[in-house]
């Protein structure tokens, strides 16, 4: 979700100049929270938090009413409730979000085939080839907003610009439920008035390094020698920030997305010291990662795990496997081997399993002897059962028992392709 709370939003008037624009960045407004309101209208206008219960989970989304109290995504629910005690907390329902996401993405693709989904609730659209059919980029953006509201009941914010970078900044500035058009001739002035943190890739540490040198606004970057930027950020990032500050962004809309990794993390209701329980949960997560890899047609060349202790100290371990895999047993074996090398100095709050360096399923070719043949048949049978009866229909006997997690969710949830 965006970091803004909706205050200070800027929107374009009807008939705003859209000269030189072709890129739309469409971002659903507080998507998870808005979907919950759609299903339960009594929640409208109230501070709402979507996340794990019991104060142990993490905020996945929050309504703008909650954001105005300082509630943000990735914040612990416990901290969020300290900031906004009157907030209503609901558990995420990802099936609902995925269903609505598919409807929204279908609207985008009905307008132009050049759609690049960034996540479940946002996408870039290149509408340069759709002008004859639908009108100017500004007119297309208004049509998209109207259709999304009429066909889903949800609102979105859209930035229209000549480049992806500026379009994304514009949609953020216009939130919620807004449209901001930045004509190509106005790009420089628009960027100059933004804080350095608005630029793509400038996170908190980079912003702090710039601000320490008195570089707080994009206009300051334009007046700063490249040598100073390079010393603050490094030559590569200094060059990129310099170009972005001037509105230069050569990236095109990519209709095919390649996943870099697939992972699941799990936050426990209570810190766990029981090694057997942790091993069982690693197996559960490994199976879920493997299932998503198979569903996406991927295999992982590297398996990684994450352990967060009670004091929030994080440890990560990874290893490259001899052959890429999407077999749950194999991923679990590797995860447990990595876990066995970690010294459990204190109870564990969170664990995670991730498949990285993805490659297409079967691209590596078949070995003369497949050691995982039996497990592949088991996985195929499990996939078939889950597709027919639901994800919870079949699981390992070793993972049976009371639910121990708050929100064992994909760390990069994306809508499944149609």
PyMOL commands that set and color helices and strands:
alter all, ss='L'
color gray80, all
select helices_A, chain A and resi 31-39+41-43+64-67+77-83+94-111+131-134+137-152+164-173+184-192+196-198+204-211+218-222+226-233+235-245+275-296+328-340+373-389+391-393+397-399
alter helices_A, ss='H'
color red, helices_A
select strands_A, chain A and resi 23-28+48-51+59-62+88-90+115-119+122-126+156-161+179-181+261-272+298-309+314-325+348-360+409-410
alter strands_A, ss='S'
color yellow, strands_A
deselect
rebuild
show_as cartoon
